[in-house]
Every structure is written in C-alpha cells, then in structure tokens.
Amino acid sequence: MTFLTSLACKYLTLISEIQLPTLCLDTFIKAPRQRVFDLSGSITLHTVSMIHTKEKAVAGVTSGLINVNETVTWEANQFFKKRFLETKITAMRPYSFFIDEMIKGDFSVMKHEHHFKEDGEGPLMADVFLFETPYGRLGKLVNKMFLTTYLQKLLEKRNLVIKEYAETDKWKEVLY
C-alpha cells in the first residue's frame, strides 16, 4: 500500500468506478510517528475527541488500542437520533497505515484509511475517508448539501485532538 496525499486522493476520486464521496485530510504533527499512530488507533482518545456527540464504544474493543481484525461498535447521538456504527480494522502495517471499514451502520459504504509518513520533525497523518449513504438520489443530495461538510469537520476535530495529545504530555493519559 502506498502513502496517499490529498492530491492523490482527489485524483483517485475522479477515476473511481464507484464515485464514492471521498474526504482527504492531511495533518502534520510534531511527535514520534509511533505515538501518533497509536493515538489514532486509541479507542479511548477517539471517545475524547467525539465528546460533543456523546460517542462511546459499546461493544468489541471498548478502550485502549484496536488492532487488525478487531471490531468496535460506536454509539453516538447524531442528527437527533441514537446511532450505532460497527467497524473492523481490515488492514494494518504498524506506524505506516491502518484501515477501518463499516460492518454495520447507517452508511451503505464507509472506509477510513489512516496513513502516516515521516516528514521532518514528525509524521504527516493523512486520512482518506470514503462513504456512501443509502436512499439513491436523495442520499447523494444529502451528501452534497450537508453530510460531506459535517464529516470533514468531525475528522478535523478528531485530528486536532490527536495533535494536541501527541504534541504534549497528554498522550500519557491514554497510552499505557
């Protein structure tokens, strides 16, 4: 698997046979790559970063680090409804990348690739998030009008929390 930049991600979206909505986010973090990788796979830190949705892990791996072939089920209050999303880590190369994919949930498809590439004083963390909603044309309209921006902001908020913890001693609170 190769490291994808946002430019590559946008190109892949153009040539994709499926034409899934794709979000790409690059975040530079001044911390060791292993720490950033582990924080990205921390169920505990994910819960902290999504406190505004009251998201919590309710099944599978519910705290600590998640590994390849493990699952987690998230419960969150979003869009005036309690929602559940079960994901599985389908691929992982420690400190380079991991992929989580939806097993059950409100999306038709959801795949989140997490890439880490050393870049000077720390890693560049790149998120590639592909998704599709059900409901045909109505779902595509919701994606375009609202959901894409909402999900982009969620990823940005999550990455800011990872950055804050990785660049300070806060990482010691969640990695043991």
Secondary structure per residue as TSV (DSSP state, phi and psi in degrees):
chain	resnum	aa	ss	phi	psi
A	1	M	-	360.0	135.5
A	2	T	-	-100.9	157.0
A	3	F	-	-73.6	131.5
A	4	L	-	-106.7	129.8
A	5	T	-	-91.5	169.6
A	6	S	H	-59.3	-37.4
A	7	L	H	-60.9	-46.2
A	8	A	H	-63.2	-39.3
A	9	C	H	-61.1	-45.0
A	10	K	H	-64.3	-37.9
A	11	Y	H	-64.2	-44.8
A	12	L	H	-60.7	-36.2
A	13	T	H	-61.6	-38.8
A	14	L	H	-66.7	-35.3
A	15	I	H	-99.0	-0.1
A	16	S	-	-62.5	133.6
A	17	E	S	-68.1	-32.8
A	18	I	S	-86.5	-26.8
A	19	Q	-	59.7	47.1
A	20	L	-	-72.7	144.6
A	21	P	-	-58.6	134.8
A	22	T	E	-132.6	127.5
A	23	L	E	-106.6	139.6
A	24	C	E	-131.1	132.6
A	25	L	E	-141.5	124.7
A	26	D	E	-106.8	132.2
A	27	T	E	-134.4	120.6
A	28	F	E	-89.0	133.5
A	29	I	-	-130.4	127.6
A	30	K	S	-86.8	82.9
A	31	A	S	-165.5	163.2
A	32	P	-	-60.1	140.6
A	33	R	H	-57.9	-39.6
A	34	Q	H	-59.8	-42.4
A	35	R	H	-63.2	-45.0
A	36	V	H	-64.4	-43.3
A	37	F	H	-58.8	-49.9
A	38	D	H	-64.2	-39.8
A	39	L	H	-64.1	-35.7
A	40	S	H	-66.9	-29.7
A	41	G	T	-97.9	11.9
A	42	S	B	-86.4	118.0
A	43	I	H	-63.2	-39.6
A	44	T	H	-60.2	-47.6
A	45	L	H	-70.2	-34.7
A	46	H	H	-59.3	-42.1
A	47	T	H	-60.8	-42.1
A	48	V	H	-61.3	-43.5
A	49	S	H	-70.6	-19.4
A	50	M	T	-111.5	26.0
A	51	I	G	-57.1	-32.6
A	52	H	G	-67.2	-20.7
A	53	T	G	-101.5	2.4
A	54	K	T	57.3	31.7
A	55	E	-	-70.7	136.0
A	56	K	E	-147.3	150.9
A	57	A	E	-81.4	125.8
A	58	V	E	-118.1	-10.2
A	59	A	E	-156.1	162.1
A	60	G	E	73.9	-139.2
A	61	V	S	-77.0	117.8
A	62	T	-	-110.5	-2.5
A	63	S	S	-161.2	167.0
A	64	G	S	73.8	-154.7
A	65	L	B	-94.3	140.7
A	66	I	-	-98.8	146.4
A	67	N	-	-123.8	173.8
A	68	V	T	-57.0	139.6
A	69	N	T	71.4	5.7
A	70	E	-	-95.1	156.7
A	71	T	E	-121.5	160.7
A	72	V	E	-143.1	140.2
A	73	T	E	-111.3	124.5
A	74	W	E	-101.8	141.8
A	75	E	E	-118.4	131.9
A	76	A	E	-148.6	154.3
A	77	N	E	-97.8	105.9
A	78	Q	E	-137.9	136.2
A	79	F	T	56.4	46.4
A	80	F	T	64.2	25.3
A	81	K	E	-149.5	145.0
A	82	K	E	-77.0	125.6
A	83	R	E	-123.5	152.2
A	84	F	E	-124.1	139.9
A	85	L	E	-139.1	119.2
A	86	E	E	-104.8	126.1
A	87	T	E	-124.7	158.7
A	88	K	E	-131.3	139.6
A	89	I	E	-78.7	109.4
A	90	T	E	-95.7	-16.3
A	91	A	E	-156.3	147.6
A	92	M	E	-159.0	132.2
A	93	R	E	-125.8	105.0
A	94	P	T	-47.7	130.8
A	95	Y	T	73.7	1.1
A	96	S	T	-115.1	-48.4
A	97	F	E	-165.4	160.5
A	98	F	E	-151.5	156.9
A	99	I	E	-128.1	130.5
A	100	D	E	-115.3	141.2
A	101	E	E	-132.4	145.7
A	102	M	E	-70.3	135.6
A	103	I	E	-100.8	-45.3
A	104	K	E	-139.6	143.2
A	105	G	S	160.1	-170.6
A	106	D	S	-79.2	-16.7
A	107	F	-	-82.4	157.9
A	108	S	S	-77.2	-40.2
A	109	V	E	-142.4	139.9
A	110	M	E	-150.1	121.9
A	111	K	E	-137.6	128.5
A	112	H	E	-124.1	112.9
A	113	E	E	-97.8	133.4
A	114	H	E	-116.4	115.6
A	115	H	E	-116.6	144.9
A	116	F	E	-134.7	121.6
A	117	K	E	-131.5	129.7
A	118	E	E	-61.6	134.2
A	119	D	-	-146.8	78.7
A	120	G	S	78.3	-111.4
A	121	E	S	-85.5	6.1
A	122	G	S	173.6	-179.1
A	123	P	E	-85.2	152.8
A	124	L	E	-93.5	120.8
A	125	M	E	-99.7	122.2
A	126	A	E	-118.3	126.3
A	127	D	E	-103.3	132.1
A	128	V	E	-122.2	113.3
A	129	F	E	-120.5	112.4
A	130	L	E	-107.4	139.6
A	131	F	E	-154.0	161.9
A	132	E	E	-150.1	139.9
A	133	T	-	-100.5	155.1
A	134	P	S	-74.1	-170.8
A	135	Y	S	80.7	22.1
A	136	G	H	55.8	-128.0
A	137	R	H	-64.3	-36.9
A	138	L	H	-62.1	-43.7
A	139	G	H	-60.9	-41.9
A	140	K	H	-64.3	-36.8
A	141	L	H	-66.7	-42.8
A	142	V	H	-61.8	-41.7
A	143	N	I	-56.3	-50.1
A	144	K	I	-69.2	-42.2
A	145	M	I	-80.3	-27.4
A	146	F	I	-146.0	-53.1
A	147	L	I	-64.3	-39.0
A	148	T	H	-60.0	-46.2
A	149	T	H	-65.9	-42.0
A	150	Y	H	-59.8	-47.4
A	151	L	H	-67.3	-37.1
A	152	Q	H	-59.3	-44.7
A	153	K	H	-65.8	-37.5
A	154	L	H	-60.8	-45.7
A	155	L	H	-63.4	-42.1
A	156	E	H	-62.0	-44.0
A	157	K	H	-62.6	-45.2
A	158	R	H	-59.2	-45.8
A	159	N	H	-67.7	-33.1
A	160	L	H	-64.0	-37.5
A	161	V	H	-68.1	-43.9
A	162	I	H	-58.2	-45.9
A	163	K	H	-60.6	-46.7
A	164	E	H	-58.9	-46.4
A	165	Y	H	-69.1	-41.3
A	166	A	H	-67.9	-35.3
A	167	E	T	-89.6	-0.9
A	168	T	S	-128.4	-177.4
A	169	D	G	-77.5	-1.2
A	170	K	G	-60.1	-25.6
A	171	W	G	-56.5	-28.7
A	172	K	G	-67.1	-20.3
A	173	E	G	-71.4	-24.7
A	174	V	T	-117.8	-19.9
A	175	L	-	-104.7	119.0
A	176	Y	-	-126.4	360.0
